Every structure is written in structure tokens, then in C-alpha cells.
């Protein structure tokens, strides 16, 4: 699971795998704990990103909403 830029933690016991920033039609994704070779360092997260890209699905995200 990746977090949106306004998110600062996890919820529902799910582990945060990185961060997503969207700006002017571009999406920048950072994968937590990965170096320059994301598929080598974090294969599960890389597969999720590639699958979302190829199928046109949204990336799995969570957001914190104030009470």
C-alpha cells in the first residue's frame, strides 16, 4: 500500500510501502526501502506498480481523514 502525500501513517493495520505525489498530470512514486532497482529490492511493491500501470488501475492508497 502506498500513501498519498497528505498521509502520515498507516491505518487498518496495513503497512505503508511508499509515497505518491501527483502534480500537473504526473505521478511520482517513492517505494520505501528500495534503491534504484525497485524490482530487485522490493519485488512485491514493483509488481503492484507495474500491474496498476499496465491495467490502468489506480495505485492502492490510503488517506488519513480528520475526525
Residue pairs with C-beta under 8 A, 6 or more apart in sequence:
1 10
1 14
1 15
1 16
1 17
1 60
1 61
1 62
2 16
2 17
2 18
2 19
2 20
2 29
2 59
2 60
2 61
3 9
3 10
3 16
3 18
3 19
3 20
3 61
3 62
3 63
4 19
4 20
4 61
4 62
4 63
5 19
5 20
5 21
5 22
6 63
6 64
7 16
7 61
7 62
7 63
7 64
8 64
9 16
9 64
10 16
10 62
11 62
11 64
12 62
14 62
16 32
16 62
17 31
17 32
17 42
17 45
17 48
18 29
18 30
18 31
18 32
18 34
18 45
19 29
19 30
19 32
20 27
20 28
20 29
20 30
20 59
20 61
21 27
21 28
21 30
22 28
27 59
29 49
29 59
31 38
31 41
31 42
31 45
31 46
31 49
33 41
33 42
34 41
34 42
34 45
34 46
35 41
38 45
38 46
38 49
39 46
39 47
48 59
48 60
49 59
51 57
52 58
52 59
52 60
